[in-house]
Amino acid sequence: MKKTVLTNPMMKKRLFFDMDNVLVDFKSGLYKVDEAVRAQYMAQTPGGKDRQDEIPGLFSLMDPMPGAIDAVHRLAEVYDVYILSTAPWGNPLAWTEKVLWLKNHFGDLFKKKVVITHRKDFCMGDYLIDDSANNGAKDFTGEWIHFGSDRFPDWDAVLSYLLPANQ
């Protein structure tokens, strides 16, 4: 169900991007980490989750998702764009690495437009492109675009939905 956010019609609509597995190919970073280091972080937590997202330096090693860089630039022409991402609590360096990754791939496009939180439902906007319903994404105020789903399997599908036909 589409939710409506009341925005000033004179302003661009606000669009948030998640990073991991939306803009950034998480697995591409894992493949670049030494196997012994990766194995060290495979140890399970009491909840049964591995700790690979806690590998120091991991987030700086990741490649962009196919089509992500071009899509963001095209969407930024029409929307007021922001980053809305989560970083692992056990890896505070990931917060810095995510900002450095953004600067490396987008320059100043997201300068002072990055929100790192575990409660995405606290942010207000028109759209959130996210691959997961976790961390409040499914309860986001606005429309959650489920990246990687049958409806939005890739950036081409997202662009077709969000850009006017003449873009």
N, C-alpha and C positions, 0 to 999 in steps of 0.2 A: 504494500500500500504506500503510495506516495504521500509524503508529508509536505506541508507548505510552510515556508518561512516567509514572514512578512519583511520584504526588503524595499528600500526606496527604488522605485522604477527607474530613476535617473542613475543609479549605481549599478555596477557590474554585479552579477550574482557571485556568491562566494563558493569556491570549490576547494575542497581539501583532498590531499593525496596522502595515503599511507605510503610507507617506504618499502618494507620487506615484502618481497614477492609481488609488488605492484610497480614500483620504480626500480627496485634493486633485486637482482637475482641472488637470493640468500645462498643457494647451493653452490653458486660459482665461487663464493668466498671459501666455503668449506673444502672444496677441491684443491684450493691453493695452500691449505694448512698442512703442515707435516702430519703424517699418519699417526705418529706416536703422541703428538699433542692432541689430535682429534680423539684418540682412544682415551686419553686421560679425562676428557670432558664428556665421554659417553656414560660415565658413572651416573646411575639413576638417583634422582632425588627421592625423598620419601613419597612424593606424589606420583612417582613413576616416569617423570619427564627427564630426558637427557639435558645436559648443561652446555651444549655446543654453542649456544648464543653468548656464553660467558668467556669464550676464547679471546684473550687479549689480541687486539689488532684485527679481528675478524671483519668488522664492518668496513674497514678501509680497503679490504681486498675484493669486495664484491663488484661485479659488472652490472651495468644497467640491464633491465629487462628489455627484450626485443621491442623496438618501437616506442619505448617510454620517453626518451629524450625529445624526439620530434613531437610526440603527442603533447607533452607538457608545454612546449613552446607554442604550439598551435592553440591549445586551450587558454594559455595566458593572454592571448590576443583578445579573447572574448570574456574571460572570467577573471575575478580577483582571486588569485591562487595562493594556497597555503599548504604547508606540510603539517600533517597530524599523525604522529607516529608514536609508537611505544618502544622503549628501550629496556633491556633486561635489568632488573634490580641488582643482580649479582655481577654486573659488568658496567660500572659507571663510565668507563672509557668509551663505551658504545655511544653515549650521548654526544661526546665530542667528535667521534669518528663519523657519526651520521651528519653532523653539520659540515665537517670537512668534505665528506663525499658530495654533499649538495653543492658546496662552493666549487669543487673540482668539476662537476658536471653541468652546473647551471650559473656559475658566476654569482652575481648579486641578485638573481631573480627572487630568491627566497630570503633575502636579508631581512631580519627581524620579522619573519613570517613563518617561524617554525614553532610548533607546539609539541612537546614531548610529554605524554600523559598515559596513564593506565585507565583513564575514564574519558573516552572519546565522546560519550553522551553529554558531557559537560560543555562541549563546544557547540556553537550555533553556526549554521551555514546552510547553503542550498543543496550541496552535494558533497558526499564523501565517497571516494574511490578506495575501496579496501578489499582485501582478499579473505578476510576473516570477520566473523560476527563477534568475536571476542573483544574484550576491553571496551565495551559500550558501543561498538560500531553499529550493531543492529538496532540500537536505541538512539542513534544520532538524530539530532533535530535537523531535519531535512531529508533528502533521499540518499539511502545507502546504495551505491552501485557496487555490486558484488563481483569484483574483478576475478577472473578465472572460472566463473560460473558458466552454465550453458548459455545464458543470455549475454554475458559479457566475457567471452573467453580470452579476448586479447585487446590490444589497443585500438585496432581497427573498429571493433564493435563499439567501444566506448566513444571513439570520435564520431562515428555515425550517429550515435544517440545524442551526444552533447553539442555537436556543431551544426549550425544551420546548413542547409543544403549548398549554399554558395561559398562556404569556407574552404 
